Amino acid sequence: KYSWLWNKNPNDELKVFTKSAPQLEDFEEKLKEFDNFMAQIDEIEGTFQIGALSLKTDGVKTSLQTWTNNWKDVYSKDIHKKAKTLLEQLTDEIKQIRLKIEKPVKEIDSLGSVMQALEEIRKKQSNIAFQFKPVTDMYALIEQQLADVMDRDELDSKKVLEKDWDDLVNKAFTVQIGRAHV
């Protein structure tokens, strides 16, 4: 029943799993499977009586739990890696656009650059929530499964992502109004 825990390699199985381009729900379902295995392991009696022989199962239960946690960690860390990459991309994108709109306008080329950045913000405005949602959903799952994996910088970036976007939009509005008065 549990032989797959040690007969298969979790990293190899993760590669097979990710080849099918799984959605977050698929990862969540997989992690729930591991939780179900943990619950089944917990239900194993501490001693098992076979006639006059009494077997203690605590060592076996501990080993099974360790193996199951190893599998769960491999899948959870993969989600974390993906979430962190998306978070870094969005954070960097916001920083790059902010740099463009804060660039002082001294000539026509720099004005064109600022106007392009403003246009980029306008285009992103309509679908930015769709870019934030996967990141926030992944981190919600990570916090549920592996709360202690994230460092302080990552937690801060996650918390201020939407606020940074809102600040950027407000800054763009201010810049746009400022350019209109020039």
Wavefront OBJ file of the C-alpha trace (Angstrom):
o trace
v 0.000 0.000 0.000
v 2.817 2.437 0.843
v 5.671 0.896 -1.135
v 5.505 3.686 -3.733
v 6.922 6.020 -1.059
v 10.341 4.375 -1.248
v 10.152 2.566 -4.606
v 9.633 5.746 -6.623
v 11.672 8.913 -6.681
v 9.609 12.010 -5.780
v 11.666 14.274 -8.066
v 11.152 11.950 -11.039
v 7.437 11.695 -10.297
v 7.234 15.501 -10.040
v 8.791 15.792 -13.513
v 6.171 13.409 -14.899
v 3.446 15.327 -13.069
v 4.580 18.735 -14.366
v 4.814 17.507 -17.980
v 1.022 17.543 -18.066
v 1.086 21.304 -17.282
v -0.887 20.972 -14.038
v -2.988 23.804 -12.692
v -2.780 24.986 -9.108
v -5.833 22.860 -8.297
v -3.930 19.765 -9.447
v -1.077 20.581 -7.074
v -3.560 21.203 -4.288
v -5.209 17.840 -4.970
v -1.813 16.114 -4.923
v -0.922 17.721 -1.591
v -4.294 16.635 -0.183
v -3.457 13.076 -1.244
v -0.321 13.271 0.873
v -2.370 14.629 3.779
v -4.778 11.698 3.367
v -1.852 9.255 3.477
v -0.668 10.956 6.671
v -4.130 10.524 8.175
v -4.140 6.836 7.201
v -0.715 6.390 8.776
v -1.912 8.090 11.970
v -4.769 5.568 12.154
v -2.351 2.618 12.302
v -2.513 1.097 15.775
v 0.534 1.564 18.036
v 0.728 -2.166 18.603
v -0.390 -5.002 16.387
v -1.286 -8.314 18.012
v -0.584 -11.553 16.105
v -1.435 -14.405 18.443
v 1.068 -14.278 21.312
v 3.265 -11.809 19.390
v 2.803 -8.056 19.896
v 4.395 -5.792 17.278
v 5.075 -2.153 18.002
v 4.401 -0.051 14.885
v 5.647 3.334 16.090
v 8.935 3.051 14.165
v 7.146 2.060 10.977
v 4.610 4.869 11.388
v 7.396 7.423 11.914
v 9.235 6.194 8.816
v 6.079 6.305 6.695
v 5.365 9.835 7.918
v 8.916 10.908 7.066
v 8.648 9.436 3.564
v 5.254 11.077 3.004
v 6.572 14.435 4.224
v 9.517 14.147 1.818
v 7.116 13.677 -1.092
v 4.931 16.548 0.082
v 7.979 18.809 0.442
v 9.111 18.118 -3.133
v 5.726 19.128 -4.554
v 5.297 22.093 -2.195
v 8.751 23.453 -2.951
v 8.037 23.260 -6.673
v 4.912 25.401 -6.203
v 6.936 27.769 -4.041
v 9.604 28.105 -6.724
v 6.969 28.931 -9.334
v 5.194 31.416 -7.066
v 8.452 33.133 -6.156
v 9.432 33.437 -9.820
v 6.054 34.987 -10.717
v 6.249 37.335 -7.736
v 9.756 38.459 -8.707
v 8.676 39.012 -12.318
v 5.688 41.140 -11.316
v 7.707 43.102 -8.753
v 10.472 43.727 -11.276
v 7.974 44.738 -13.955
v 6.412 47.309 -11.623
v 9.857 48.674 -10.702
v 10.861 48.969 -14.370
v 7.707 50.868 -15.291
v 8.128 53.128 -12.244
v 11.665 53.972 -13.367
v 10.358 54.884 -16.809
v 7.682 57.274 -15.567
v 9.979 58.877 -12.989
v 12.548 59.630 -15.665
v 12.987 63.401 -15.968
v 11.725 64.808 -19.253
v 14.441 66.920 -20.840
v 13.888 66.278 -24.516
v 11.388 64.748 -26.908
v 12.903 61.226 -26.652
v 12.517 61.112 -22.867
v 8.955 62.429 -23.201
v 8.225 59.613 -25.660
v 9.653 57.089 -23.185
v 7.430 58.391 -20.378
v 4.388 58.373 -22.655
v 5.138 54.769 -23.648
v 5.327 53.812 -19.963
v 1.978 55.493 -19.316
v 0.471 53.580 -22.239
v 1.958 50.343 -20.882
v 0.287 51.006 -17.513
v -3.047 51.689 -19.213
v -2.846 48.398 -21.134
v -1.873 46.395 -18.049
v -4.543 48.017 -15.879
v -7.329 45.903 -17.342
v -5.713 42.524 -16.735
v -3.405 43.079 -13.767
v -5.776 41.285 -11.391
v -5.438 38.181 -13.588
v -1.658 38.377 -13.164
v -1.875 38.836 -9.382
v -4.418 36.065 -8.761
v -2.165 33.068 -9.551
v 0.540 34.487 -7.314
v -1.797 35.118 -4.392
v -3.455 31.706 -4.845
v -0.097 29.910 -4.918
v 1.075 31.700 -1.805
v -2.181 30.874 -0.016
v -1.542 27.191 -0.747
v 2.104 27.502 0.298
v 1.152 29.172 3.581
v -1.307 26.355 4.209
v 1.255 23.623 3.469
v 4.704 25.116 4.199
v 4.317 28.260 6.255
v 7.971 28.456 7.313
v 9.522 28.316 3.830
v 9.315 32.011 2.914
v 11.909 34.547 3.974
v 11.075 38.038 5.202
v 11.815 39.777 1.870
v 9.530 37.409 0.015
v 6.718 37.897 2.541
v 7.115 41.672 2.264
v 7.083 41.558 -1.546
v 3.944 39.421 -1.521
v 2.168 41.743 0.899
v 2.961 44.958 -0.971
v 2.561 43.733 -4.559
v -0.928 45.139 -5.131
v -0.134 48.275 -3.131
v 2.944 48.870 -5.313
v 0.773 48.574 -8.415
v -1.794 50.984 -7.020
v 0.989 53.423 -6.108
v 2.366 53.121 -9.646
v -1.044 53.861 -11.161
v -1.427 56.897 -8.900
v 2.078 58.075 -9.812
v 1.237 57.620 -13.508
v -1.920 59.676 -13.072
v 0.090 62.419 -11.366
v 2.720 62.353 -14.124
v 0.034 62.427 -16.806
v -1.668 65.438 -15.237
v 1.712 67.130 -14.824
v 2.513 66.566 -18.514
v -0.883 67.933 -19.528
v -0.130 71.220 -17.777
v 3.263 71.614 -19.469
l 1 2 3 4 5 6 7 8 9 10 11 12 13 14 15 16 17 18 19 20 21 22 23 24 25 26 27 28 29 30 31 32 33 34 35 36 37 38 39 40 41 42 43 44 45 46 47 48 49 50 51 52 53 54 55 56 57 58 59 60 61 62 63 64 65 66 67 68 69 70 71 72 73 74 75 76 77 78 79 80 81 82 83 84 85 86 87 88 89 90 91 92 93 94 95 96 97 98 99 100 101 102 103 104 105 106 107 108 109 110 111 112 113 114 115 116 117 118 119 120 121 122 123 124 125 126 127 128 129 130 131 132 133 134 135 136 137 138 139 140 141 142 143 144 145 146 147 148 149 150 151 152 153 154 155 156 157 158 159 160 161 162 163 164 165 166 167 168 169 170 171 172 173 174 175 176 177 178 179 180 181 182
